[in-house]
Amino acid sequence: MSSPDRRTLLASGLGLLGLAACGFTPAYAPGAPATGLQGAFRMAEPDDKAGFDFVQRMEERLGRDIDPRYDLTYVITTDTVGIGSKRDNTTTRYNITGSVDWGVVDRDSGARLTGGKVTNFTSYSATGSTLASLSAQEDAQYRLMRILADQIVTQLTATAGRWAK
């Protein structure tokens, strides 16, 4: 494999300069607002498996609440819909849609700083045994909670400059 020539290196360097000129700053650069998000959130206690999976993923991404400055509130809703069926009307595939209404509350002032709603879906097949179908359903719900948590972390990271201390 050949090494890049000088023109390629120069062009990539100019591209980086262009990003810097437009105000692009890496989210986790030293001094950037998103660096203060790690360990800064106390999650509401989960009351079901979906909530547990959601909080677990949020803590994987943002860390456990070491010195929490914010409370992260959330309400999870899910709905399962059959989308595939055989001639005998047995359902073979399901979609699980889910959404999370979330908010960030300043622990000192009680003010709501930011929030929103994220929505997504996963699917699973129900063509195997009962045990296989239940396992596929659990896996789909687990994946959905991870996807929704990742969407929230992305929004928190992107907007931290507007509300984070």
C-alpha positions as CSV (number, residue, x, y, z in Angstrom):
1,M,0.0,0.0,0.0
2,S,1.5,3.4,-1.0
3,S,1.7,6.3,1.4
4,P,-0.3,9.4,0.7
5,D,1.4,12.1,-1.5
6,R,2.0,15.7,-0.4
7,R,-1.1,16.9,-2.3
8,T,-3.4,14.5,-0.3
9,L,-1.8,15.5,3.0
10,L,-2.2,19.2,2.1
11,A,-5.8,18.8,1.0
12,S,-6.7,17.0,4.3
13,G,-4.9,19.7,6.3
14,L,-6.9,22.4,4.5
15,G,-10.1,20.4,5.2
16,L,-9.3,20.5,8.9
17,L,-8.6,24.2,8.7
18,G,-12.0,24.7,7.0
19,L,-13.7,22.9,9.9
20,A,-11.9,25.1,12.4
21,A,-12.8,28.2,10.5
22,C,-16.5,27.4,10.6
23,G,-16.5,27.1,14.4
24,F,-16.3,23.3,14.6
25,T,-15.0,22.2,18.0
26,P,-14.7,18.6,19.1
27,A,-17.4,17.9,21.7
28,Y,-14.9,16.4,24.2
29,A,-12.0,18.7,23.5
30,P,-10.3,20.2,26.6
31,G,-12.6,22.9,28.0
32,A,-15.5,22.0,25.7
33,P,-18.9,21.9,27.5
34,A,-19.5,18.1,26.9
35,T,-16.5,17.2,29.0
36,G,-18.4,18.2,32.1
37,L,-21.2,15.7,31.4
38,Q,-19.4,12.6,32.6
39,G,-20.7,11.6,36.1
40,A,-22.9,14.7,36.2
41,F,-26.4,13.1,36.0
42,R,-28.5,11.3,38.5
43,M,-31.0,9.1,36.7
44,A,-34.5,8.5,38.0
45,E,-34.8,5.0,39.4
46,P,-36.0,2.5,36.9
47,D,-39.3,0.7,37.7
48,D,-39.2,-2.0,35.0
49,K,-36.9,-3.9,32.6
50,A,-37.0,-1.3,29.9
51,G,-36.1,1.4,32.4
52,F,-33.3,-0.7,33.8
53,D,-31.8,-1.2,30.3
54,F,-32.2,2.5,29.5
55,V,-30.5,3.7,32.7
56,Q,-27.7,1.1,32.3
57,R,-26.9,2.4,28.8
58,M,-27.1,6.0,30.0
59,E,-24.6,5.2,32.7
60,E,-22.3,3.4,30.3
61,R,-22.2,6.5,28.1
62,L,-22.3,9.3,30.8
63,G,-20.8,7.5,33.8
64,R,-22.4,6.9,37.2
65,D,-23.4,9.9,39.2
66,I,-20.2,10.8,40.9
67,D,-21.0,14.5,41.6
68,P,-24.4,14.9,40.1
69,R,-25.3,18.4,39.1
70,Y,-28.4,17.4,37.1
71,D,-31.3,15.1,37.4
72,L,-32.3,13.3,34.2
73,T,-36.0,12.5,34.1
74,Y,-37.6,10.2,31.6
75,V,-40.8,8.5,30.7
76,I,-40.5,5.4,28.4
77,T,-43.4,4.2,26.2
78,T,-43.3,1.2,23.9
79,D,-45.8,-0.5,21.6
80,T,-45.5,-3.8,19.9
81,V,-47.2,-4.3,16.5
82,G,-47.3,-7.4,14.4
83,I,-46.2,-6.7,10.9
84,G,-45.8,-10.1,9.2
85,S,-48.2,-13.0,9.0
86,K,-48.6,-16.4,7.3
87,R,-51.7,-17.6,5.5
88,D,-53.1,-19.0,8.7
89,N,-53.0,-15.5,10.3
90,T,-50.1,-16.3,12.7
91,T,-47.8,-13.3,13.2
92,T,-44.2,-13.9,12.2
93,R,-42.6,-10.5,12.7
94,Y,-43.1,-7.7,15.2
95,N,-42.0,-4.1,15.4
96,I,-41.4,-2.5,18.8
97,T,-41.7,1.2,18.7
98,G,-40.5,3.2,21.6
99,S,-40.1,6.8,22.8
100,V,-38.6,8.5,25.7
101,D,-39.7,11.9,26.9
102,W,-36.7,13.2,28.8
103,G,-35.6,16.3,30.7
104,V,-32.5,17.7,32.5
105,V,-33.2,19.5,35.7
106,D,-30.6,21.6,37.6
107,R,-30.3,20.0,41.1
108,D,-29.5,23.4,42.7
109,S,-32.2,25.6,41.2
110,G,-34.8,23.0,40.2
111,A,-35.0,24.6,36.7
112,R,-35.5,22.5,33.7
113,L,-32.5,23.2,31.4
114,T,-33.2,21.1,28.4
115,G,-35.2,18.1,27.2
116,G,-37.1,16.5,24.4
117,K,-38.5,13.3,23.0
118,V,-36.7,10.6,21.0
119,T,-38.4,7.8,19.1
120,N,-37.1,4.7,17.3
121,F,-38.0,1.1,16.6
122,T,-36.6,-2.4,16.5
123,S,-38.0,-5.7,15.1
124,Y,-37.8,-9.3,15.9
125,S,-38.9,-12.6,14.3
126,A,-41.4,-14.9,16.0
127,T,-41.0,-17.9,13.7
128,G,-39.1,-20.1,16.1
129,S,-40.1,-21.9,19.3
130,T,-41.8,-20.0,22.1
131,L,-38.5,-19.7,24.0
132,A,-36.7,-18.4,20.9
133,S,-39.5,-15.9,20.2
134,L,-39.4,-14.6,23.8
135,S,-35.6,-14.3,23.7
136,A,-35.9,-12.4,20.4
137,Q,-38.5,-10.1,21.9
138,E,-36.3,-9.4,25.0
139,D,-33.3,-8.7,22.8
140,A,-35.3,-6.3,20.6
141,Q,-36.5,-4.4,23.7
142,Y,-32.9,-4.3,25.0
143,R,-31.6,-2.9,21.7
144,L,-34.4,-0.3,21.6
145,M,-33.5,1.1,25.0
146,R,-29.8,1.3,24.0
147,I,-30.8,3.1,20.8
148,L,-33.0,5.6,22.6
149,A,-30.4,6.2,25.3
150,D,-27.7,6.8,22.6
151,Q,-30.0,9.3,20.9
152,I,-30.4,11.3,24.1
153,V,-26.6,11.3,24.8
154,T,-26.0,12.6,21.3
155,Q,-28.5,15.4,21.9
156,L,-27.0,16.2,25.3
157,T,-23.5,16.3,23.8
158,A,-24.5,18.5,20.9
159,T,-26.3,21.0,23.0
160,A,-24.2,21.1,26.2
161,G,-22.8,24.5,25.3
162,R,-26.3,26.0,25.7
163,W,-27.2,24.7,29.1
164,A,-24.3,22.9,30.9
165,K,-22.5,24.6,33.8
